Amino acid sequence: MRIHVSRTGGFAGIERHAEVDTAGRADAHEWHALAERAVAAGRGTPPVGVPDGFSYTITVDGTRVYCADPRLTDEQRSLIRRVLKEGA
């Protein structure tokens, strides 16, 4: 499973992108479960965010959803944090 996260917005407007490929990872099942829950709570179109807030695009194996601060679910926040931290 490939999980890609893009973050835009914020005060400086700097974009960040990261991707994690779960193939061969010992913790792949954890990533899959978290990604499925995060995508299920996402939107098909970009939501209206707040001034200087972050907007996110989460893509999991070709399925793309959108979400934005401050209305992230716990699963979305956790997945975004993990991908941006571990992704290359």
Buried (B, 14 or more C-beta within 10 A) or exposed (E): BEBBBBBBBBEEEEEBBBBBBBEEBEEBEEBBEBBBBBBEBBEEEBEEBEEEBBBBBBBBEEEEBBBBBEBBBEBBBBBBEBBBEEBE
